[in-house]
Amino acid sequence: MSNILVRPDFENEHRNEALEKYDAPRADLFEAGRDVLPFEMQAEPTCLHSFAAMSCRTNEWASWNGYTTPQTYVSLASEYEALHAQAALADMSWLTKYRISGPQAEEFLQKLVTRNVTALPVHGAARVFFCDMGGKIVGEGVLFRLEEEDYRLTVEGNHLDWLDATAEGFNCAVEDISGTLGCIALSGPQAASIARQRFGDAVAGLPAGRALWAELHAAPVYISRTGSLGQEGFEIWVDAEDAPVIWGSLLRHHKEMLRPAGLAACELRRLERGIARFGRDYFGAECAVDPDAARTPYELGAGACVDLEKGPFNGRAALAKAKEKGAQWSLVALEVSGGEPARFAAVYCGDDRAGSATSIGWSPVLCANIALATIRTETLAADEGFNVHAEIPGEVTVRRARLPAKIARRPLF
């Protein structure tokens, strides 16, 4: 194992043991509880499912955004190392993808999202939010400008009804193209080298938030410097029927430095990057049981994605008031003391409940439990430190402890 993964005082065997205890985010497909109805267990295969199944030695599968995806292919430790020390491929085809096109596509998107779309160049990509009139997030994603009047919006969840309702009166079309388009994430320190060898020098030099067209085995591919797995990563967008060819070619020609990574390793890497996930770290306005649980972009620390000066858009007035008032809640990254994996949810400031952790994991590279948590903003200025009431699983029993926690800068690593 590479030394980049561990501190000198943390041996590799302890790292692997810790990862085995890591309770990765998951949604098991084939071991559902007795209360789960059969139709609730159904999930669609992605365009890469057959190829992923051939590489998935663990036969551990999960459902993500309504699609099947491997939890791990071989082991969490080896896939985590690939993301940190070599390179990894991940099937991201489960993302929901919308094509928005037509003479008034830009005007529609200006109304829909909080960012200034007119500033987005052709082959540019940017993180966007769309909100209700109360300024609460309905959804978020990445918006690509493919041509002057042709866009692609990638999100988690199904927002077609919301998009259709907002598009009423605009001369543009909104189409769900999720089943026709595959997405392969290529990430890790060796990702740029692999991209250069397979797609040309121009791809390796792409800045963040930009994309270009390339070709591999006569198949057109659209490659973007986007994704949640690290700044050195790429996303490869390809027609669904060509996706297996690209996936297989990359693994075959770079087998010494490239391996597939499952959901568990990708989610742990996302957590280390400090990137919040819709539906896990916060809920949208349409699915939050308690309306107060829905968040604004400011409460996620994403105020840079809101342009109050661009003109009218959904939720603009409410967001202007929210900015002036200040966020009541804040999404933060936590680093928790203790040299072994722990489970926790409630976050305390002194003895008072401050908020809740939503994504939790053990980071071998940091040798610490890390988390994303939503806490009351007022506690950030309090004199008392933060702590969590944790459960630390052992071989036979579960030990309970109160562990100190501190706010960490994002990305954590």
C-alpha positions in Angstrom: 0.0 0.0 0.0 1.2 3.5 -0.8 2.6 5.6 2.1 0.3 8.5 1.0 -2.6 6.7 2.6 -1.4 6.6 6.2 0.5 8.6 8.8 3.8 7.1 9.9 2.3 6.0 13.2 -0.7 4.3 11.7 0.2 0.9 10.3 -1.5 -0.4 7.1 -3.0 -3.4 8.8 -4.8 -1.0 11.2 -5.9 1.0 8.3 -7.5 -2.0 6.6 -9.1 -3.2 9.8 -10.6 0.3 10.2 -12.0 0.3 6.7 -13.6 -3.1 7.3 -15.5 -1.5 10.2 -16.4 1.5 8.2 -20.2 1.7 7.8 -20.3 3.0 4.3 -23.4 4.6 2.9 -25.4 1.9 1.3 -28.8 0.7 0.2 -28.7 -3.1 -0.1 -30.7 -4.5 -3.0 -31.0 -8.2 -2.1 -31.2 -8.1 1.7 -34.1 -5.8 2.3 -36.0 -5.7 5.6 -39.3 -7.5 6.0 -41.1 -4.1 5.9 -39.9 -3.4 2.4 -42.4 -4.2 -0.3 -41.2 -5.9 -3.5 -41.9 -3.0 -5.8 -39.8 -0.8 -3.5 -36.7 -3.0 -4.1 -36.7 -2.5 -7.8 -33.8 -0.6 -9.4 -32.8 -0.1 -13.0 -29.4 -1.4 -14.3 -27.1 1.3 -15.8 -25.7 0.9 -19.3 -22.5 -0.4 -17.6 -24.2 -2.9 -15.4 -23.1 -6.1 -17.3 -19.4 -4.9 -17.4 -19.5 -3.9 -13.7 -20.9 -7.3 -12.8 -18.0 -9.1 -14.4 -15.6 -7.0 -12.3 -17.6 -7.2 -9.0 -16.1 -10.1 -7.1 -17.9 -9.2 -3.9 -21.4 -9.3 -5.4 -22.2 -6.4 -3.1 -24.7 -4.1 -4.8 -26.6 -1.0 -3.9 -29.4 1.1 -5.2 -28.5 4.7 -5.9 -30.8 7.2 -7.5 -33.0 4.3 -8.6 -30.1 2.4 -10.4 -28.0 -0.5 -9.4 -24.3 0.1 -8.6 -21.6 -2.0 -7.0 -21.0 -1.3 -3.4 -17.4 -2.6 -3.7 -15.8 -4.5 -6.6 -12.9 -6.2 -4.7 -12.3 -4.4 -1.4 -12.9 -0.9 0.0 -9.2 -0.7 0.9 -7.9 -1.3 -2.7 -10.5 1.0 -4.3 -9.8 3.8 -1.8 -6.1 3.4 -2.5 -6.7 3.7 -6.2 -8.6 7.0 -5.7 -5.7 8.4 -3.6 -2.6 6.9 -5.1 -3.3 5.7 -8.7 -6.5 6.1 -10.6 -10.0 4.7 -10.5 -13.1 4.4 -12.8 -16.6 4.8 -11.4 -19.9 4.3 -13.1 -21.9 7.5 -12.6 -24.5 6.7 -15.2 -27.1 6.7 -12.4 -27.2 10.5 -12.5 -30.4 12.0 -13.8 -29.7 13.9 -17.0 -31.9 16.5 -18.7 -31.4 18.1 -22.1 -32.7 21.7 -22.3 -32.7 23.2 -25.8 -34.4 25.8 -27.9 -34.4 29.5 -28.7 -35.4 30.5 -25.1 -33.4 27.8 -23.2 -31.2 30.5 -21.7 -34.1 32.6 -20.6 -35.8 29.6 -19.0 -32.6 28.6 -17.1 -32.1 32.2 -16.0 -35.5 31.9 -14.3 -34.9 28.4 -13.0 -31.4 28.5 -11.4 -29.8 30.9 -9.0 -26.6 31.3 -11.0 -26.1 33.7 -14.0 -26.4 31.4 -17.0 -25.5 34.1 -19.5 -22.0 34.0 -18.0 -21.6 30.3 -18.8 -19.6 29.8 -22.0 -20.1 27.0 -24.5 -18.4 23.9 -23.2 -18.5 25.4 -19.7 -20.0 23.7 -16.6 -21.1 25.1 -13.3 -22.8 24.0 -10.1 -26.4 25.3 -9.9 -29.3 25.3 -7.5 -33.0 25.7 -8.3 -35.3 26.9 -5.5 -38.9 27.4 -4.7 -40.4 30.9 -4.1 -39.4 30.7 -0.5 -35.7 30.4 -1.4 -35.6 26.7 -0.3 -33.6 24.3 -2.6 -35.7 22.1 -4.8 -32.6 20.5 -6.4 -29.0 21.0 -7.4 -26.8 19.8 -10.1 -24.2 20.6 -12.8 -25.3 22.6 -15.8 -23.4 22.2 -19.0 -23.6 24.5 -22.0 -23.1 22.3 -25.0 -24.1 24.9 -27.6 -25.5 28.4 -27.6 -29.1 27.0 -27.3 -28.3 23.5 -26.0 -27.8 22.6 -22.3 -27.5 19.5 -20.2 -28.5 19.5 -16.5 -27.3 16.6 -14.3 -29.0 16.1 -11.0 -29.9 13.5 -8.4 -33.6 12.7 -8.0 -36.4 13.3 -10.4 -37.3 16.9 -11.1 -38.9 16.7 -14.5 -42.3 17.9 -13.3 -40.7 20.9 -11.7 -38.7 21.7 -14.8 -41.7 21.3 -17.1 -43.8 23.6 -14.9 -41.1 26.3 -14.8 -40.6 26.0 -18.6 -44.2 26.8 -19.4 -44.4 29.8 -21.7 -40.8 29.5 -22.8 -39.9 28.4 -26.4 -37.7 25.5 -25.3 -37.8 21.7 -24.7 -37.0 19.8 -21.6 -36.2 16.1 -22.1 -35.1 13.3 -19.7 -32.1 11.6 -21.5 -30.9 9.6 -18.5 -31.3 6.2 -20.3 -29.4 7.3 -23.4 -26.3 8.7 -21.8 -23.6 7.0 -19.7 -21.2 8.7 -17.4 -17.8 7.4 -16.3 -15.7 9.1 -13.7 -12.0 8.9 -14.0 -10.2 10.2 -10.9 -7.0 9.9 -9.0 -3.4 11.2 -9.3 -2.8 9.3 -12.5 -6.1 10.3 -14.1 -4.6 13.2 -16.1 -1.9 10.9 -17.5 -4.4 8.3 -18.6 -6.6 11.0 -20.1 -3.7 12.4 -22.1 -2.8 9.0 -23.4 -6.3 8.0 -24.4 -7.9 11.4 -25.5 -5.0 13.8 -26.3 -3.1 16.6 -24.6 -6.0 19.0 -24.7 -8.0 16.9 -22.3 -5.3 16.7 -19.7 -5.0 20.5 -19.7 -8.7 21.2 -19.2 -9.3 23.6 -16.4 -12.0 23.0 -13.8 -15.5 23.5 -15.1 -14.7 23.1 -18.8 -15.3 20.4 -21.3 -14.5 19.3 -24.8 -15.3 16.7 -27.4 -12.9 13.8 -28.1 -13.0 10.4 -29.6 -12.0 6.9 -28.6 -12.5 3.8 -30.9 -14.6 5.9 -33.2 -17.0 6.7 -30.4 -17.6 10.4 -29.7 -17.1 11.3 -26.0 -17.7 14.5 -24.1 -15.1 15.0 -21.4 -15.5 17.5 -18.5 -13.4 18.5 -15.6 -16.3 18.0 -13.1 -17.3 15.5 -10.4 -17.2 14.9 -6.7 -14.1 12.6 -6.5 -11.3 15.2 -6.6 -9.9 18.2 -8.4 -7.8 15.9 -10.6 -10.8 14.0 -11.9 -12.7 13.9 -15.2 -16.2 12.8 -16.2 -16.6 11.0 -19.5 -20.0 11.4 -21.1 -20.8 8.9 -23.8 -23.8 7.4 -25.6 -25.2 4.4 -23.6 -24.4 1.9 -26.3 -20.7 3.1 -26.5 -20.1 3.3 -22.7 -19.1 -0.4 -22.3 -16.5 0.0 -25.0 -14.9 3.0 -23.3 -15.0 1.4 -19.9 -13.4 -1.8 -21.1 -10.8 -0.1 -23.2 -9.6 2.1 -20.3 -9.4 -0.8 -17.9 -7.7 -3.0 -20.4 -5.0 -0.5 -21.5 -4.2 0.8 -18.1 -4.7 -2.2 -15.8 -1.4 -1.5 -14.0 -2.6 1.9 -12.6 -6.4 1.8 -13.0 -9.2 -0.1 -11.3 -12.9 0.2 -10.8 -14.2 1.8 -7.6 -17.6 1.2 -6.1 -20.1 3.3 -4.2 -18.4 2.9 -0.8 -15.0 4.2 -1.9 -16.6 7.0 -4.0 -18.8 8.2 -1.1 -15.8 8.2 1.3 -13.8 10.3 -1.2 -16.8 12.6 -1.5 -16.8 13.0 2.2 -13.1 13.8 2.3 -13.8 16.5 -0.3 -16.5 17.9 2.0 -19.2 17.8 -0.8 -22.8 17.7 0.4 -25.1 15.2 -1.3 -28.7 16.0 -2.1 -31.1 13.7 -0.3 -28.4 12.7 2.3 -26.9 15.8 3.8 -29.9 17.9 3.1 -33.4 17.5 1.7 -35.1 19.5 -1.0 -38.2 21.6 -0.4 -40.4 19.0 -2.1 -39.3 16.0 -0.1 -38.6 17.5 3.4 -41.1 16.2 5.9 -40.7 19.4 8.0 -40.6 22.5 5.8 -38.0 24.0 8.2 -35.7 21.1 7.3 -35.3 22.3 3.7 -32.2 24.4 3.2 -31.2 27.5 1.2 -27.9 27.6 -0.7 -26.5 30.0 1.9 -27.0 27.4 4.6 -24.9 25.0 2.5 -22.1 27.5 2.3 -22.9 27.9 -1.4 -23.6 31.6 -1.6 -21.2 31.9 -4.5 -23.8 30.0 -6.6 -26.4 32.7 -6.0 -26.4 35.9 -8.2 -29.0 38.3 -6.8 -28.0 40.9 -9.4 -28.8 38.9 -12.5 -32.5 39.7 -12.7 -35.7 37.8 -11.7 -35.5 34.1 -10.8 -37.4 31.7 -8.6 -36.8 32.5 -4.9 -34.8 35.7 -5.6 -36.7 37.9 -3.1 -36.6 35.2 -0.4 -32.9 34.6 -0.9 -32.2 38.3 -0.7 -33.9 38.4 2.7 -32.1 35.2 3.8 -28.7 36.7 2.9 -29.4 39.9 4.8 -30.7 38.0 7.8 -27.9 35.5 7.8 -28.1 31.7 7.7 -29.8 30.0 10.7 -28.1 26.7 10.0 -24.6 26.0 8.6 -23.3 22.9 6.8 -19.8 22.2 8.2 -17.1 19.5 8.0 -16.1 17.9 11.3 -13.0 16.0 12.3 -13.6 13.9 15.4 -10.9 12.7 17.8 -10.4 9.0 18.4 -8.2 6.5 16.7 -10.9 4.1 15.5 -14.1 4.2 13.5 -17.2 5.4 15.4 -20.9 5.9 14.7 -22.6 9.1 15.8 -25.3 11.5 14.7 -26.0 14.2 17.3 -23.5 17.0 17.5 -23.2 19.0 20.7 -21.7 22.4 21.7 -20.8 21.8 25.2 -23.8 20.0 26.7 -26.3 21.6 24.3 -27.5 19.9 21.1 -26.1 21.9 18.1 -27.2 19.8 15.2 -26.8 16.5 13.4 -24.1 14.7 11.3 -25.4 13.3 8.1 -22.4 11.8 6.2 -20.0 10.0 8.5 -16.9 8.0 7.7 -13.4 6.9 8.8 -10.7 8.6 6.7 -7.5 6.5 6.6 -5.5 9.3 5.1 -6.5 11.6 8.0 -6.6 8.8 10.6 -9.8 10.3 11.9 -13.5 10.1 11.9 -14.9 12.8 9.6 -18.4 14.0 9.0 -20.6 16.6 7.3 -23.0 18.1 9.8 -25.7 20.8 9.9 -25.4 22.8 13.0 -27.0 26.0 14.4 -24.9 28.9 13.0 -24.9 30.7 16.4 -22.8 27.8 17.9 -19.9 28.6 15.6 -19.0 31.6 17.8 -19.6 29.8 21.1 -16.7 29.3 23.6 -17.6 25.7 24.3 -16.1 23.1 22.0 -18.0 20.6 19.9 -18.4 16.9 20.7 -20.3 13.9 19.6 -21.8 11.0 21.6 -20.4 8.1 19.7 -20.7 4.4 19.6 -17.5 2.5 18.9 -18.1 -1.1 17.8 -15.8 -3.8 19.1 -15.6 -7.5 18.4 -18.2 -8.3 21.0 -19.6 -5.2 22.6 -20.3 -1.6 21.6 -18.5 1.1 23.6 -20.0 4.5 24.1 -17.8 7.6 24.4 -18.0 11.4 24.2 -15.5 12.4 21.6 -14.2 16.0 21.0 -14.8 17.4 17.5 -13.6 20.4 15.6 -14.7 22.3 12.6 -12.5 21.5 9.6 -11.9 23.4 6.4 -13.3 21.9 3.2 -12.0 19.9 1.5 -10.6 17.9 4.4 -8.2 16.2 2.0 
